[in-house]
């Protein structure tokens, strides 16, 4: 037996419309097919047509579920392309994000929170890294590497 890749992650969301807007309109996922499960929700797909983010919503009659502790999970990461376009979309939507350039690989990472407070990383290849972001990293300390606004 071997693990191959992360299949999906599931979020119990407070506001399914706001969370869908964040992942679809801002990050580029799309709503796709979902089995007829006995509770409200959506499956959001990546451009590779895989259902990667599952949302569990609630009906108007459901009581609000308590927030579940997820241990020491720090963030969820997506491999991406289009750093400049993504940066413009996030800026226009007033989404705060921390920019990190990884030593050695030179990949650029954007860290932000989704509407439910889940930390999300967008990981872009070195070819999309701004020189100004490389220079800004020279003054960042260890704590800033893990900072999510």
Secondary structure as UniProt FT lines:
FT   STRAND          9..12
FT   HELIX           16..20
FT   HELIX           21..26
FT   STRAND          30..32
FT   STRAND          41..45
FT   TURN            47..48
FT   STRAND          51..56
FT   TURN            60..61
FT   TURN            71..72
FT   STRAND          76..80
FT   HELIX           83..92
FT   TURN            93..94
FT   STRAND          98..101
FT   TURN            103..105
FT   STRAND          108..113
FT   TURN            115..116
FT   STRAND          119..124
FT   HELIX           126..128
FT   HELIX           131..137
FT   TURN            138..139
FT   HELIX           142..145
//
